[in-house]
Amino acid sequence: MESIGRLWVSGFLLAASLWLASLSSGTVLAAESPSYVVQPGDTLSQLALKFNTTVAALAQANGVANPDLIWVGQALVIPSGGSPAKTQPEARPPAVSVPTPVVNVPYQKQIRGLYMTYFSLGSPSYREHIFRLLDTTPLNAVVMDVKGDRGWLAYPSSTQNLPGLSRDYYPMPDVAQVLRDLREQNIYTIARIVVFKDDPLARARPSLAIKDSLTGGPWIDSEGLAWTDPFRREVWSYNIAIAVEAARLGFDEIQFDYVRFPTDGAISTALFAEENNAENRSRTILGFLAQAQKELRPWGVKLAVDVFGYTVWWDNEMGIGQRLEDIALYVDVISPMLYPSTFREGIPGYRYAVAYPYEIVYQSTAAAVGRLRGTDTAVRPWIQDFPDYAFDGRAYTAQDVMAQQRAAQDAGASGWMLWDPRVKYTEVATTTP
């Protein structure tokens, strides 16, 4: 049975590679007028530069009413045209030189975890609910928002020495006691740190923000939040200082999220401190991770990174600076977000992803494990324990959640983590080891 499964996986990965090759980045299709298949991370402004034309000409040739709305797989006609003016970025920092990675220690622990949001950390009822699950089920790990999606820290920190960053409210001021209690229960603790999506820092220090070419102020994403510029070394230092502080407090693992360039919003108006191209994006993300690895190593914590689910399927940096094999050189764990609802384009053989929780997680995990074979970096996916929002709005049942858990295990993952932004969790699904 095992050998049959391996042959099936090999056949599937061959089909997947052919599918990915058919959409390979930069391919201009022969036609009466040249055309281009949109790749993840592409924008009209980037394509205008690539093909020596203008955004307006591209939009007109393809009937695009909103230049910010193009989609992966869309075939665009490439018009002949003039040369767009290039806006010069301000104060370019020195180019990042990526150090040689430290050799990782093989990661063996099988994690069965769940996630606590920033605000749930400060709620007695949510704490009671989560800590009871950790105490009474086979769950053995918890991911806590040390620095969450809104950029605020969960406890008073010595890193918040800028005006506008300190707060009157912290959901987990008793972090040291919480960690002691969890350690007594033999619970593995993971500090989630959202890196470049950082509205408070970007507004407190506009010089560190991605700029908007139209307003001159911080660039704002589709959620109304500002981002810090990944090219700014001060931003690296701030986030690494938070990570080191979390390690000193006693967290077992540092998990970086949003270690990438932005995707949601008017990317065409975003100005960075360095040219926003694939080489610079990749070098910058790896430079940040290399520096974090170096500074965290003395504390003995594991280092993890969250990546998009499609990252396991694409062999480029997807326009965000994330390529699986490169990231693996600097971290102990890679956690692809394999929520079926996020696979809007499906995967080979499973276009309507939400209906196939086992298959989506199994095939994607197997793809990641296969790509990282020969490294010491573990694959530990995030899985879906929340209602669908992209396909048909279905609830995800305990059976659906458990199917994903089995899929991760069957495909060779080092455990899994449940994501439910409501912090409810399907209790039956937490009782299965």
N, C-alpha and C positions, 0 to 999 in steps of 0.2 A: 504493500500500500504506500509506503514511504517513497519507493523508487518511482511509482506511477505519479505521485504528487510532484516529485522533482521534475519529471519529464513534462508534466502539464505546466509547471511554473516556467520551465525553460522555453517551451513553446509560446507561452503567453508573453514572456519578456522579449522574445524574438519579434512577435507581432507588434509589441509595444514599441520596440526600437524602430521598426519600419514605419509605424504611425508617426513617431516623433521625427524621424528623418524626413517624412513628407511635409512636415511643418518647420523644417530647419531654419534657423534664424538667418535673415539676409537673403533668402532665395527670391530672385525676381523671376516670375513665371513668363515664359515666352507667350506672347499674344500679339494681337494687332497693335495695342498700346501696352507698354510694359505694366505689370501689376506686381503687387507685393502682398504677402499674407501677414497680417498683423500678429506679432508675437507678444507674450506677456511683458508688460513694462513699456511697450511702445507708446509714443504720443505723436500727434501730428507734427508738433514742432521738431521733434527728433528726426522724424521721417523727412520733413522738409529739408533739414540740413543734410541728411544722408543722400538724398536724391537731387540736391541742388535746385530746389523749387521753393515755394512758399506755402504756408499754412492755408492761406486763402485759396491758392490754386488747387491744392489737394482737396480742400473742402468742396470747392465748386465742381471739380471733376468727378467727385463721388457722391454728390448730393448730401453732404454731411451738414446738417443744420447747426449742430453744436460741436465745435472742434474738440471738446473734451470728452465726447462720447464716441469712442471706437471700441471694438471688441476683438478679443483674441480669435483668430481664424477668419476674420473679415478680409476679403480680397479688395485691395485698393488699387485703382488705376493711377499710375504715376504720370502726371503731365510733364511736358518739357516746360522749363521756366527759368526765371532769373535766379539770382543769388540772394538769399535772405541776409539781412544785416545781423551780425553777431553782437550780442550785448556782452561787454567785458565784465567779468566778475571782479569784485573788489578784493583787495588785500589777500592775495593767494598765499596760503600757508605752504611750508615746505612739503614736497612730495613725500608720501609715506614710504618708508623702507621696511618691509615686513621681515622681522627676525626669524631665525630658524626655530621651529616649534620645539618645545620640551616634549620628550617622549611620554605619552600618557601611560598610567598604570591600568591594566585591563580592568574593565568594569563588569562585575559579576552580579550585583544585587538585583533581584527581581522586585520591581516596584509595583505596588498596587495603590495608586494615590488618587486624591481628589483635590479640588481647588477651592480656596477661600478668597473671595473678593475683598477689596480694600475696606468697604463699609461693613461687610459681614464680620470682619475681625473685631469690630467694636460693638457688636450686637450680642447681648447675653443669650438670647434665644438661638441665634445662629451658631454661636460658639458651642452651646450645649448640644445642639443637634449634631454638629460635625464631630465634636470630641466623643460623643456617645457612639457614633458610627466607627470611629477609630478604635474605640475600646471594645466593641462587641462584634466586629466583623473581621474578615481577613485583610481589610485595608491596613497598609503598613506605612503610608506616607501622606504628607499633606503639603500642598503648594500654597504659600501665603504671599499676598501682595505686599512686599516690602516697599516697592515703588510701583504703583499701579498705572492704569491707562491714562489717568488724569495728571500724572506726574507728582502726586503728593506722597510723602513718606508716611509709613504706618506708625512711626514712633519718633520722638525728638532725636535729632541727629546732629552731630558735630559738623556734618557736611553742609548744613543749611546756613551758611554764613553770609548770604546775600539778601539785601532788602527784597521783600516780596515772596521769599521762599518759606520762612517760618510761619507756623500756624498756631491757632489756639486749640485746634482739635486734632488729636491723633487717636486712631481707633485701637492701637495696641501699645499704649505706654508701658504696659507690664510685659514687654517682649521677653525679658530675661527669665521671668517666672514661667511664662508660657512654654518657652523652650525647655526649661528644666522639667516641667510636668510631662511634656511630650517625650523627652528622653527617658523618663522613668517608665513610660509605656512602650519603650523601644520603637517609637515612631520616627521615621526618617523625615527630616524637615528641609524644605526647599524654599529658598527666598527668590521669588519672582521679581525681577527688576526690568521695567520697561525703559528702554534706553533713549532712542532718538525722538520718539513721540513724547515731547515734554513741554507742555503748554506753560507751566509756571516758570521754568528756566528761560524759555524763549522770550517770554514777555518781560521778565525781570532783567534779562541781559539781551536786548535786541541784536547786539553785535554777534551773538552766538546762534541766532535764528536763521533758518532758510528765509531768504528775502522774497517779496512779491514784486515782480518787475512793473506791475501796474500801480501799486500803492506806495512802494518804497518801504512799507512796514513788513512785519513778519508774515510769511506765507501761511495761509490757513487751509486746513484740509476739509473734507466733506462733513466732518463732525463739528466744525467750528473751532478746531484746536490747532495751535501753532506747533511747529517741529523745530528742534535744534538741528544745526547743520552738521552732518556726520564728518565733514572735513575738519571741523574745529577741534584741536587737541584739548582745549579747555573742557569741552563736552565729554571727551573720553575720560579725562582726569576726574571729573565730578562723578560720573557713573561708576568708575572703578573704585573711587573712595567709598561710595555707598556699599559696593560689593564687599570690599575688605572689612568694613565695619560690621556687615551682616555675618561674615565669616568669624570675626572676633567674638561676636555675640554667641555663636554656637550653632548656626545653621550648618547642616551637612552638605548642602549643595547650593550653588548660585545658578539661577536659571535666567539668562538674558532673553528678553522678548523685544520685538521691534528693533532688532539689530539689522536694520536695513534702510534703504531709501524709501520715501513715501510712494504710494500708488494711488490713493484715493483723493481726488480733488483736481484742481486746475494745474496739473503738473507743468503745462506749457508756460505758466507764468512764474515758476519757481526758479530762483537764482541761488546758486551755491558758491562757496568760496573757491571752488575748483571746477574745472570743466566736468559736466555730468555725463561721463561716458563709461562704457563697460569696464575698461581697464582701471579707471580711477575708482569706480564704485567698489570693485572687487578688492583692490589693494587697500582701500580704506577700511572696509569691514574686517579684513584679515589683520590689518594693523591694530585695530581696536582689540580684537580677540587675542592677538599675540601679547599685547601689553597687559590685558586682564589676566591671561594665563600666568605671565611672569610674576605679577604682583599678588596673585591669589595662591600660588604654589606653596609658599611657606606656611599657610594656614591649613593645608591638608584637606581642603574642601574639593568636591567635584565641581566641574564647570559644564553647564549645559546651555544649549541655544535652541529656541523655538524657530521653526521654519515653516513656510507655506507648504501645504500638502502637495501642490504641483511641483515643488522643488525636487521631489524624488523622481519625477518623470522627465524633467528637462535637464539637458547637459550644458546649460549656459547659466549666466547669473540672473536671468529673468528680469533684467532692468532694475534690480534692487540690490545687487551686490552679493547675493547668496548663491553659492554653488556647493553642493553637498560635499564632494571630496575635499575641497579646499578648506571648508569650515572644520571638517573632521580632524585636520592636522592640529587644531588648537583647543579642542574640547573633549570632554569625556563622554558626553551624551548629546545626541541630536534628537530633538523631539518634533517630528513633523505633525502638523495639525491635520489629522485625517478625518475630520468631520465630513460625513457624506454630503451634508448640505452645502459645503463649500466647493464641491466639485461640480460646478455649474456646467462645465463642458463634458463631464463624465471622464471615464478612462477607457482604453480600448476594450470593447465588448460590453461596456456598462454605461451607456449614455445617460440613463435616468438614475443617477447615482444614489439618491435617497432611498430607493427601493432595495438596495443591495448592501446593507451595512457590513456583512461578513466579507463579501467579495472586495469592496472598496478598501477596507482596512487590510485584508490579507494581501491583496496584490500590491498595494502601495508600500506596506511594510516589507514585503519580500523584495520589491525593487530597491528600497533603501538598504536593506541588509546585504543584498547582492553587490551594490555599488561600494559598500564600505568593507566588504570582505577583505581580510588581510590587514585591517587597521585594528586598533584597540578601542575604537569609538563605538559605543552602544547606540542602538536605536530604541527609543522608548516613545511611542506615539501618544498624542492627545486623542481621545475618542469622544464621541458625541453622546451627551445625556441631556439633551434639550430638544424642544420641538423644532421641526423643519421650518425654514423661512424662505428657501429658495425654489422649492419645487411645488409641493402640494399642501404644505402646512401640517403634515401628519405629526402626531405625537410619537416619540420614540419610546417604545415599551421596554420593560425589563428584558424581554427576549432579544430585542434589537441591541440593547446595551451589552448584554452578555455575549451576543454573537460577535461583537467587535472585540471584546476581551479575548475570546477564543481565537479570533483571527490574528490578533497581535501575537499571542503565544505560539500559534501554529506556524507563523511566518518567521519566528526566531527573534522577536523583540525581547528586550530586557524589561518586561513589564508594560504598564500602560498608566495613563492618568485620565480621570474623568473630568470633563469640562461642563459645568452647568452655571451660567451667569446668575441664575436665580438662587443658587446654593440650596436647592431642594434635594436633588439626587434621588434616583430610583432605588429605594432601599433594598429591594430584593436583589438588584444587580450588584450590590456591594457585598452580598453574603457568599458569593462564589469565589473561591481562591483562583 
